[in-house]
Amino acid sequence: MARASAMAIAAVLAASLPWAHRPRAAAAGGEASLVRDPVAFLRREGGLTAFDLGSLERGSIIAKVIDTGDRSEVFSLAVMRVKTTPARALQRLRDLEGRSGAPWVIQVGRLAASPSVSDFEAMTLDAGDVKHLGKCVVNNCDVRLPAEAIEQFRRDVDWASEDRTARANALFRQTLAAYAASYRQRGNAALFRYDNNDDPVRIADSFHLLTQRFEVLRDTTPDLHAYLETFPQGRPEDSEDLLYWMKEKFWLVNVLSLSHATITDRTTPAGHLILAVSKQLYANHYFESSLGATIFIEGASGWGPHVIYLNRTRADIRRTGFTWFERVLLKYLVRDRLEAQSRYLRQQLERP
């Protein structure tokens, strides 16, 4: 199967910004440089200059793509000053339904503690995806799926029937519901292997790579960083989990995804920290894996409040990764999308 064009992939690799427990003090050693000295963190990890930092404090949104040694990975950062409270930030990060107002969100749904098909009732496949599914074979499919699911679509849907669209939608919902339920029970061991092209990818392997590279989480919240790999075991006491699906507008193709968000509300001697870490479990186009963190930070030293967004994504692209020209284009497209998403989140956080 021919992979998606690099331009199309570039247009989608700025993952969406995410939207009752009590904060607890961080364990010794958990107070990290991000909270203690966020400016130094932004200089070191984000490459922010004195001009960038000055613009940030004057109200600008700083968004950029950071080069890495992995030509298939996109590492992006956005940061902005916000006029809000920790309580408001926590409320907005929990408010999944509030995302439906974002111009790029088409459909969104929250999963119950025990996922079922009814959680996906509002999800619909685009006509193009239904058409692609009707032609799918293992290693040659324009929808990202494991081999078992591809075979099931070939076997269980009568593609000559008039109700093929309804049947395909029903089977797709069943597939994701069973997948989500299995993930709830088994964690990363349940993650799909994509078999839609001749370069199969185990999401768990790709995700493990991103997790190891997400050093800010390991340094700032080591217990949360470990939980990304050990779920459903080992959840931090001040954290809560949310599984959700979303259909988003991405350039010419809409993307259906399934994600797991963990929201953590924590105080440290250096300040207040609220994190929403979003782990992509599935995407029907473009992605291999994706891990993002939306971080509200209010430093005890008077720095803040600010929101920092970090995302590491591996793309479904040729083995050699993006070319030099594609990365130039990608930086422009991702930065533009990040700025739009950040403006929308700021409006939500600062709304009376």
C-alpha positions as CSV (number, residue, x, y, z in Angstrom):
1,M,0.0,0.0,0.0
2,A,1.2,3.5,-0.8
3,R,1.6,5.5,2.4
4,A,-0.2,8.9,3.0
5,S,1.7,11.8,1.4
6,A,4.1,13.6,3.7
7,M,2.2,16.9,3.2
8,A,-0.9,15.2,4.5
9,I,0.9,13.8,7.5
10,A,2.6,17.1,8.2
11,A,-0.9,18.7,8.4
12,V,-2.0,16.4,11.2
13,L,1.0,16.0,13.5
14,A,0.0,18.7,16.0
15,A,-2.1,16.6,18.3
16,S,-5.1,18.3,19.8
17,L,-4.7,20.0,23.2
18,P,-6.6,18.0,25.8
19,W,-9.4,19.3,27.9
20,A,-12.7,14.5,43.0
21,H,-9.5,14.3,44.3
22,R,-7.3,16.7,46.3
23,P,-3.7,17.7,45.4
24,R,-1.0,16.0,47.4
25,A,2.5,17.0,48.1
26,A,5.0,15.5,45.7
27,A,7.4,12.9,47.0
28,A,11.0,13.8,47.7
29,G,12.8,14.1,44.4
30,G,9.6,14.6,42.4
31,E,10.0,18.4,42.5
32,A,11.7,18.9,39.1
33,S,13.3,21.6,37.2
34,L,10.1,22.4,35.2
35,V,8.4,23.6,38.4
36,R,11.5,24.9,40.2
37,D,12.9,26.9,37.2
38,P,10.4,26.8,34.2
39,V,12.4,29.5,32.4
40,A,15.5,27.4,32.4
41,F,13.5,24.4,31.2
42,L,12.0,26.4,28.3
43,R,15.5,27.7,27.4
44,R,17.0,24.2,27.5
45,E,14.3,22.0,26.1
46,G,12.4,24.4,23.9
47,G,15.3,26.6,22.8
48,L,13.5,29.7,23.7
49,T,15.5,32.9,23.4
50,A,15.4,36.0,25.5
51,F,13.2,37.6,22.8
52,D,10.8,34.6,23.0
53,L,10.6,34.8,26.7
54,G,9.9,38.6,26.5
55,S,7.2,38.0,24.0
56,L,5.7,35.3,26.2
57,E,5.4,37.6,29.2
58,R,3.8,40.2,26.9
59,G,1.1,37.8,26.1
60,S,2.3,36.1,22.9
61,I,1.9,32.4,22.3
62,I,5.2,30.7,21.5
63,A,4.9,27.5,19.4
64,K,7.6,25.6,17.7
65,V,8.8,22.2,16.4
66,I,12.0,21.0,17.9
67,D,14.5,18.9,15.8
68,T,15.3,15.4,17.0
69,G,17.5,12.7,15.7
70,D,14.5,10.6,14.6
71,R,13.4,11.7,11.2
72,S,10.0,10.0,11.7
73,E,9.2,11.9,14.9
74,V,7.7,15.3,15.4
75,F,8.4,17.0,18.8
76,S,6.4,20.1,19.3
77,L,6.1,22.7,22.1
78,A,3.7,25.6,22.8
79,V,3.7,27.9,25.9
80,M,1.5,30.8,26.9
81,R,0.7,32.9,29.9
82,V,-2.9,32.6,31.1
83,K,-5.1,34.6,33.5
84,T,-6.8,31.8,35.3
85,T,-6.8,29.8,38.5
86,P,-5.7,26.2,39.2
87,A,-9.3,25.2,39.9
88,R,-10.4,26.6,36.5
89,A,-7.5,24.9,34.7
90,L,-8.4,21.5,36.3
91,Q,-12.1,22.0,35.4
92,R,-11.3,22.7,31.7
93,L,-8.8,19.8,31.4
94,R,-11.5,17.5,32.7
95,D,-14.2,18.9,30.4
96,L,-14.0,16.6,27.4
97,E,-17.5,17.6,26.2
98,G,-16.3,21.2,26.1
99,R,-13.9,20.3,23.2
100,S,-16.9,19.8,20.9
101,G,-16.9,23.6,20.4
102,A,-13.4,23.6,18.9
103,P,-13.6,24.3,15.1
104,W,-11.4,21.2,14.3
105,V,-13.5,18.7,16.4
106,I,-16.3,17.0,14.5
107,Q,-17.3,14.3,17.1
108,V,-16.1,13.4,20.6
109,G,-17.2,10.9,23.2
110,R,-16.3,9.8,26.7
111,L,-15.9,6.1,27.5
112,A,-17.4,4.5,30.6
113,A,-15.3,2.7,33.2
114,S,-16.3,-0.5,31.4
115,P,-16.2,0.4,27.7
116,S,-19.1,-0.8,25.5
117,V,-20.4,-0.2,22.0
118,S,-22.9,2.4,23.3
119,D,-19.9,4.6,24.2
120,F,-19.2,4.9,20.4
121,E,-22.8,5.4,19.3
122,A,-22.2,8.9,18.0
123,M,-19.1,7.9,16.0
124,T,-19.4,7.7,12.3
125,L,-17.0,6.7,9.6
126,D,-16.5,9.0,6.6
127,A,-17.7,7.7,3.3
128,G,-14.1,7.4,2.1
129,D,-13.2,5.2,5.0
130,V,-16.1,2.9,4.3
131,K,-15.0,2.7,0.7
132,H,-11.4,1.9,1.7
133,L,-12.5,-0.8,4.2
134,G,-14.4,-2.5,1.4
135,K,-11.1,-3.0,-0.4
136,C,-8.9,-3.8,2.5
137,V,-6.6,-6.8,2.7
138,V,-3.8,-7.4,5.2
139,N,-0.7,-5.3,4.3
140,N,-2.7,-3.2,1.8
141,C,-5.4,-1.1,3.5
142,D,-5.9,2.7,3.6
143,V,-7.3,2.4,7.2
144,R,-4.9,1.7,10.0
145,L,-6.0,-1.7,11.5
146,P,-4.6,-5.0,12.8
147,A,-4.8,-8.1,10.6
148,E,-7.6,-9.7,12.6
149,A,-9.8,-6.6,12.2
150,I,-9.1,-6.4,8.5
151,E,-10.0,-10.0,8.0
152,Q,-13.2,-9.5,10.0
153,F,-14.3,-6.6,7.8
154,R,-13.7,-8.8,4.8
155,R,-15.7,-11.7,6.3
156,D,-18.5,-10.0,8.2
157,V,-19.6,-7.1,6.0
158,D,-21.4,-7.8,2.7
159,W,-19.9,-5.1,0.6
160,A,-22.4,-5.6,-2.1
161,S,-25.4,-4.9,0.2
162,E,-27.2,-1.6,0.4
163,D,-26.6,-1.5,4.2
164,R,-22.8,-1.9,3.9
165,T,-22.2,1.6,5.4
166,A,-24.3,0.8,8.5
167,R,-22.7,-2.6,8.9
168,A,-19.2,-1.2,8.5
169,N,-19.9,1.5,11.1
170,A,-21.4,-1.1,13.5
171,L,-18.4,-3.4,13.2
172,F,-15.9,-0.5,13.6
173,R,-17.7,0.6,16.8
174,Q,-17.6,-3.0,18.1
175,T,-13.9,-3.3,17.2
176,L,-13.0,-0.1,19.1
177,A,-15.2,-1.0,22.1
178,A,-13.6,-4.4,22.5
179,Y,-10.2,-2.9,22.1
180,A,-10.9,-0.2,24.8
181,A,-12.2,-2.9,27.1
182,S,-9.1,-5.0,26.6
183,Y,-6.9,-2.0,27.2
184,R,-8.7,-1.3,30.4
185,Q,-7.9,-4.8,31.6
186,R,-4.4,-5.4,30.1
187,G,-2.9,-2.0,29.5
188,N,-0.2,-1.7,26.8
189,A,-0.2,-5.5,26.2
190,A,-3.6,-5.0,24.5
191,L,-2.4,-2.3,22.1
192,F,-2.9,-3.1,18.4
193,R,-0.3,-4.0,15.8
194,Y,-1.0,-2.1,12.6
195,D,-1.0,-4.5,9.7
196,N,-2.4,-2.2,7.0
197,N,0.9,-1.9,5.0
198,D,4.1,-3.9,4.5
199,D,5.8,-2.4,7.5
200,P,3.8,-3.6,10.5
201,V,4.1,-1.6,13.7
202,R,3.3,-2.6,17.3
203,I,1.8,0.5,18.9
204,A,3.3,-0.6,22.3
205,D,6.8,-0.6,20.9
206,S,6.4,2.8,19.3
207,F,4.8,4.2,22.4
208,H,7.6,2.8,24.6
209,L,10.1,4.7,22.5
210,L,8.2,8.0,22.9
211,T,7.8,7.4,26.7
212,Q,11.5,7.0,27.2
213,R,12.1,10.2,25.3
214,F,9.5,12.2,27.3
215,E,12.1,13.2,29.9
216,V,10.1,16.1,31.3
217,L,7.6,13.6,32.7
218,R,10.3,11.3,34.1
219,D,12.0,14.3,35.8
220,T,8.8,16.1,37.0
221,T,6.4,13.3,37.9
222,P,8.3,10.0,37.8
223,D,5.3,8.1,39.2
224,L,3.1,9.3,36.4
225,H,5.8,8.6,33.9
226,A,6.0,5.0,35.1
227,Y,2.2,4.7,35.1
228,L,2.2,5.3,31.3
229,E,3.8,1.9,31.0
230,T,2.3,0.0,33.9
231,F,-1.4,1.0,33.5
232,P,-3.8,-0.2,34.9
233,Q,-1.5,-0.8,37.8
234,G,0.3,1.9,39.8
235,R,-1.9,4.9,39.3
236,P,-0.7,7.9,41.4
237,E,-3.1,8.8,44.2
238,D,-3.7,12.3,42.9
239,S,-4.5,11.2,39.3
240,E,-7.6,10.2,37.4
241,D,-8.1,8.4,34.1
242,L,-10.3,9.2,31.1
243,L,-10.7,7.2,27.9
244,Y,-12.2,9.1,25.0
245,W,-12.6,9.0,21.2
246,M,-12.5,11.9,18.8
247,K,-13.1,12.7,15.1
248,E,-11.0,15.7,14.0
249,K,-10.5,17.7,10.8
250,F,-7.0,17.2,9.5
251,W,-6.4,18.8,6.1
252,L,-8.2,16.6,3.5
253,V,-8.9,13.6,5.7
254,N,-10.7,13.4,9.0
255,V,-9.0,11.3,11.7
256,L,-10.7,9.0,14.2
257,S,-8.7,8.4,17.3
258,L,-9.0,6.7,20.7
259,S,-7.0,8.1,23.6
260,H,-6.2,7.6,27.3
261,A,-5.8,10.8,29.3
262,T,-4.4,10.8,32.9
263,I,-5.0,14.1,34.8
264,T,-2.8,14.8,37.8
265,D,-3.3,17.7,40.3
266,R,-0.2,18.2,42.4
267,T,1.4,20.7,44.7
268,T,5.1,20.9,45.3
269,P,7.2,23.3,47.5
270,A,8.1,25.0,44.2
271,G,4.5,25.5,43.0
272,H,1.2,24.1,41.7
273,L,1.3,21.6,38.8
274,I,-1.7,20.2,36.8
275,L,-0.9,17.8,34.0
276,A,-3.2,16.2,31.4
277,V,-1.1,13.5,29.7
278,S,-2.8,12.1,26.6
279,K,-1.7,8.7,25.2
280,Q,-3.0,7.8,21.7
281,L,-4.2,4.2,21.6
282,Y,-5.5,4.2,18.0
283,A,-5.8,6.5,14.9
284,N,-7.2,5.4,11.6
285,H,-4.8,7.5,9.6
286,Y,-1.3,9.0,9.6
287,F,-0.1,8.1,13.1
288,E,2.1,5.4,14.5
289,S,2.0,6.6,18.1
290,S,1.5,9.9,19.9
291,L,2.1,11.2,23.5
292,G,1.2,14.7,24.6
293,A,1.2,16.7,27.9
294,T,-0.8,19.8,28.7
295,I,0.8,21.3,31.8
296,F,-0.6,24.2,33.9
297,I,2.1,25.6,36.2
298,E,2.0,28.3,38.8
299,G,5.4,28.7,40.5
300,A,5.7,29.6,44.2
301,S,8.3,32.1,43.2
302,G,5.7,34.1,41.3
303,W,6.2,32.7,37.8
304,G,2.9,32.0,36.2
305,P,0.3,30.9,35.7
306,H,1.4,29.5,32.4
307,V,0.3,26.5,30.2
308,I,3.0,24.5,28.5
309,Y,2.1,21.9,25.8
310,L,4.5,19.2,24.7
311,N,3.9,16.5,22.1
312,R,6.0,13.7,20.7
313,T,4.5,11.9,17.7
314,R,5.8,9.2,15.4
315,A,4.4,9.3,11.9
316,D,3.3,6.6,9.5
317,I,5.8,7.6,6.8
318,R,8.6,5.9,4.8
319,R,11.3,4.3,6.8
320,T,13.8,7.1,6.0
321,G,11.4,9.6,7.6
322,F,10.7,13.1,6.5
323,T,12.9,14.8,4.0
324,W,14.5,18.2,4.7
325,F,11.9,20.0,2.7
326,E,9.0,18.1,4.3
327,R,10.3,19.1,7.7
328,V,10.4,22.7,6.8
329,L,6.8,22.5,5.6
330,L,5.9,20.4,8.7
331,K,7.3,23.0,11.1
332,Y,5.1,25.7,9.5
333,L,1.9,23.7,9.5
334,V,2.4,22.3,13.0
335,R,3.2,25.7,14.5
336,D,0.2,27.2,12.9
337,R,-2.1,24.5,14.3
338,L,-0.5,24.7,17.7
339,E,-1.1,28.5,17.8
340,A,-4.8,28.0,16.9
341,Q,-5.3,25.3,19.5
342,S,-3.5,27.4,22.2
343,R,-5.7,30.5,21.4
344,Y,-8.8,28.4,21.8
345,L,-7.6,26.9,25.1
346,R,-6.7,30.3,26.4
347,Q,-10.2,31.5,25.6
348,Q,-11.7,28.6,27.5
349,L,-9.4,29.1,30.5
350,E,-10.0,32.9,30.8
351,R,-13.7,32.8,30.1
352,P,-15.7,34.3,33.0
